[in-house]
Amino acid sequence: MHLRPENILALKHANIPSEVLIHPETLPAGLSTKDLAEQGVHFAIVDMNRLLPGFGAGQVDLIIDHHEDEGVHESAERLIQVPTGSCASLVTKYFQAQWTAAISGPAGKAGSPVPPELASFLLSAMVIDTAGLKSGGKAVGTDYESASFLYPLSTFPAASPETTDDGDISITSASPVPQALSDFSNQLLEQKFDVSDLTTHDLLLRDYKEYILPTSSTSFPSLQVGLSTVPMALKKSLEKESEGWTSYMKAIDGYMQDKNLDIEGVLTTFKTDKKGKHKRELLILVRSGGSIKTSEEAKRVRDELVEGLEASGELLELEVWGEKKSSKLNKKALEGEEILDSGLGGRWGKIWLQGNDKATRKQVAPLVVSRSALSQNTTADP
């Protein structure tokens, strides 16, 4: 929980004790996540649409997500909508009819209304995900509709934003969010980006998702992929390390081994100190020692990933990293390029500056795990 201080603040504001949450580490002694399915547990997945390998072949009954559908768990009920800024908006949409009936129906006859604390918590998730529901950002119509529904039901004080003819609150891209929600949003976002004390391992883990990449290789029919969104420039991460690139890559190598990953992507998102301009970087690493047995195979997979990602064109607008010859960053770029293209320890990589700063993990993940984004002979055996 310490990796996401904004979540701790949101829970505290909603009067929800963090102790009620169940983590894999807090399961009863001797019970692992893979044991849950055997115990008869069914799953609802939120903010992703594939059950992680650590949960085994569990029964998935419901999926609510705003990422591209991977097409697994075919029997599950689905609410998948792309694009949507926050998955919390879709959770609201899923329950909205039931909650509306409870509000308008006879007491005790139409089900339970949404608790005010839950409405506040969902709103907190929405503003974290959409940078405060700001116009021109990640928020879309569903986000504004869900926020408009939840705000009057929440613990936030009555406000006077735009109202509809029947007096309901209307939060839209053209009108400011209520001041109380805006103020709390700023507090949450300040907490979210305060990551200076986190280690490289913590930064990789704090906003992380796993995917499966199918291949045409008989040696490794599928590869395990991890993508970590890190709210810090790579230059800053390298400055935090005792040995620069050497200790940074050692930390990532250890992380990949712990997670049994064949491919890891680091997606940085940050603002420049001087002008406050938003920027993104993309680092892709492929290692041998897991499903990929040899360094030569790892290099081949890396080369095909590079070809596919660079062919994405305007979707990512990948550019040379550390291009300015006079900058200290360029020296780091040259050192990094040498390490990433050396096959050191059976690991190969590539790093870019991402010109399209609007493209998030939701755009990068399908490119990495979809065959259409890679060369036609993707990881085929020689």
VENVEN-V340268 format. One record per pair of residues at least 12 apart in sequence whose C-alpha atoms are under 6 Angstrom apart, sorted by sequence separation. I is the first residue (numbers start at 1). GAP is how many residues later the second one is. D is the distance in whole Angstrom. If there is no record, write none. Layout:
# VENVEN-V340268
i:I gap:GAP d:D
i:I gap:GAP d:D
This chain:
# VENVEN-V340268
i:212 gap:12 d:5
i:268 gap:12 d:5
i:286 gap:12 d:6
i:212 gap:13 d:6
i:268 gap:13 d:5
i:49 gap:14 d:6
i:62 gap:14 d:5
i:66 gap:14 d:6
i:99 gap:14 d:5
i:211 gap:14 d:5
i:267 gap:14 d:6
i:61 gap:15 d:4
i:62 gap:15 d:5
i:63 gap:15 d:5
i:64 gap:15 d:5
i:65 gap:15 d:5
i:66 gap:15 d:5
i:99 gap:15 d:6
i:210 gap:15 d:6
i:267 gap:15 d:5
i:44 gap:16 d:6
i:60 gap:16 d:6
i:62 gap:16 d:6
i:64 gap:16 d:6
i:66 gap:16 d:5
i:210 gap:16 d:4
i:266 gap:16 d:6
i:286 gap:16 d:6
i:42 gap:17 d:5
i:43 gap:17 d:5
i:44 gap:17 d:6
i:48 gap:17 d:5
i:161 gap:17 d:6
i:209 gap:17 d:6
i:266 gap:17 d:5
i:42 gap:18 d:6
i:43 gap:18 d:6
i:44 gap:18 d:5
i:45 gap:18 d:5
i:46 gap:18 d:5
i:47 gap:18 d:5
i:66 gap:18 d:6
i:209 gap:18 d:6
i:265 gap:18 d:6
i:44 gap:19 d:6
i:46 gap:19 d:6
i:159 gap:19 d:6
i:208 gap:19 d:6
i:265 gap:19 d:4
i:34 gap:20 d:6
i:208 gap:20 d:4
i:264 gap:20 d:6
i:34 gap:21 d:4
i:37 gap:21 d:5
i:66 gap:21 d:6
i:148 gap:21 d:6
i:207 gap:21 d:6
i:264 gap:21 d:5
i:33 gap:22 d:5
i:34 gap:22 d:5
i:65 gap:22 d:6
i:148 gap:22 d:5
i:207 gap:22 d:5
i:263 gap:22 d:6
i:148 gap:23 d:5
i:263 gap:23 d:5
i:204 gap:24 d:5
i:262 gap:24 d:6
i:262 gap:25 d:5
i:144 gap:27 d:6
i:203 gap:27 d:6
i:144 gap:28 d:5
i:119 gap:31 d:5
i:321 gap:31 d:5
i:320 gap:32 d:5
i:321 gap:32 d:5
i:319 gap:33 d:6
i:320 gap:33 d:6
i:88 gap:34 d:6
i:120 gap:34 d:5
i:318 gap:34 d:6
i:319 gap:34 d:5
i:119 gap:35 d:5
i:233 gap:35 d:6
i:318 gap:35 d:6
i:225 gap:36 d:6
i:232 gap:36 d:6
i:318 gap:36 d:5
i:116 gap:37 d:6
i:224 gap:37 d:5
i:227 gap:37 d:6
i:230 gap:37 d:6
i:231 gap:37 d:6
i:233 gap:37 d:6
i:317 gap:37 d:6
i:318 gap:37 d:6
i:116 gap:38 d:4
i:135 gap:38 d:5
i:224 gap:38 d:5
i:225 gap:38 d:5
i:226 gap:38 d:5
i:227 gap:38 d:5
i:228 gap:38 d:5
i:229 gap:38 d:5
i:230 gap:38 d:5
i:231 gap:38 d:5
i:232 gap:38 d:5
i:316 gap:38 d:6
i:317 gap:38 d:5
i:116 gap:39 d:5
i:223 gap:39 d:6
i:225 gap:39 d:6
i:228 gap:39 d:6
i:229 gap:39 d:6
i:231 gap:39 d:6
i:317 gap:39 d:5
i:47 gap:40 d:6
i:86 gap:40 d:5
i:316 gap:40 d:5
i:86 gap:43 d:5
i:85 gap:45 d:6
i:299 gap:49 d:6
i:295 gap:51 d:4
i:85 gap:53 d:5
i:132 gap:53 d:6
i:85 gap:54 d:5
i:89 gap:54 d:5
i:84 gap:56 d:6
i:89 gap:57 d:5
i:127 gap:58 d:6
i:288 gap:58 d:5
i:287 gap:59 d:6
i:287 gap:60 d:4
i:286 gap:61 d:6
i:286 gap:62 d:5
i:285 gap:63 d:6
i:285 gap:64 d:4
i:284 gap:65 d:5
i:308 gap:65 d:5
i:284 gap:66 d:5
i:308 gap:66 d:4
i:283 gap:67 d:6
i:283 gap:68 d:4
i:282 gap:69 d:6
i:282 gap:70 d:5
i:220 gap:71 d:6
i:281 gap:71 d:6
i:281 gap:72 d:4
i:281 gap:73 d:5
i:280 gap:74 d:5
i:280 gap:77 d:6
i:279 gap:78 d:6
i:301 gap:78 d:6
i:14 gap:103 d:5
i:14 gap:106 d:6
i:14 gap:107 d:6
i:213 gap:156 d:5
i:217 gap:162 d:6
i:217 gap:163 d:5
i:215 gap:164 d:6
i:216 gap:164 d:5
i:217 gap:164 d:5
i:6 gap:182 d:5
i:6 gap:185 d:5
i:5 gap:186 d:6
i:6 gap:186 d:5
i:3 gap:203 d:5
i:67 gap:295 d:6
